[in-house]
Amino acid sequence: MPISSQAGAPTALKVLMIYQDAALPSSRIRIIQLAPYLEKLGIQCTLMPYTRWTCLKARHYDAVILQKKLLSFWDYCLWKRVKTPIYFDFDDAIFLRDTPKAGSYHSATRRRRFKRMLRLVNHVVAGNEYLTGHCAATHASVHIIPSPVPHNVPQRQHEQPNTYPIKLGWLGTAGNLHMLQAILPQLEKVYPHTPFELHIMSDQPFAPARPTDDRETFNIINTAWSLTSQDDWLATLDVGLMPMANTPWTQGKCAYKLLQYMAANVVAVGSSVGMNQSLISEGVNGFLVDDDWARQLVHVLKQNEAFHRIGKAGRTTVEQHYTYEAIAANWSSLLQSTRT
């Protein structure tokens, strides 16, 4: 039973939220920016970056959310002494390599540390069904809570019809620019059908090799990423792209680019991989691509008069299921229902 303060009312739940690094998107999105919304629901949150000795703070709290950390053996030994319930939160296939080695994504070290985490924690929270599928067989308390996206953001106002050139966009870190590079030859095939520009916001400019002949091609416009400017930038796009190869690693991605596009009323187009498939209803709130990006984008860009309807449907999807308010409510329900 919860300890009561006065008139039988339970005391506020005190939660220690431990993240890896404030500079990491997952730490910012799933922990740091979430905390104020949990506070509005009456949960007292304390934020702390991970160190070996943060486990000593745990006894002062009702619950600990430990985000995406795969503990070393010695850290695991320290955390084994913690009696406070631990919720392990992650949003990537952290039990695998992010790039293959000798053709394989398997990592014995990551797999061993991941299994160690499952033995340690009381509850597992993952960002999508693929990730929970790697936990359910060995853990009794596994829950899906998606990554939240800000929705009180500027929105694209689609003209009818949109003016040319249409603005395609890609938002992400430099480490993922290779996914955009992979579809560049197919984008070159689209341009003769519909004029467009390719807008990139990243921490490094995208400067790929381009055709050297005299054919007309699209312009690439780079904008340096910043947290304060990304929302305004997103609202200038017509179509947002999320290309991914179908690999064990990408199957664990949580469709966050698509969610950002959709929140901004931008038409979302993503590879038919992992969570993208469950998020997008084809032609209703966005579009999926199997392999042929050229064919699908020609199809999408011909429908520019429907961009307003599709963008609005995408935003509605976000408003119903992926806002910070909705995700905080999911966390609050889980924390309260498993409170001891």
ABEGO torsion letter per residue (X at the ends): XBBBABGGBBBBBBBBBBBABAABAAAAAAAAAAAAAAAAAGBBBBBBBBBAAAAAAAAABABBBBBGBBBBAAAAAAAAABABBBBBBBABBAABBABBBGGBABBAAAAAAAAAAAAABABBBBABAAAAAAAAAABABBBBBBBBBBABBBBBBBBOBBBOBBBBBBBEBAAAAAAAAAAAAAAAAAAAABBBBBBBBBABBBBBBBBABABBBBBBBBBBBBAAAAAAAAAABABBBBBBBBBAAAAABAGAAAAAAAAAGBBBBBBBBEAAAAABBBGAAEBBBAABAAAAAAAAAAAAAAAAAAAAAAAAAAAAAABAAAAAAAAAAAAAAABX
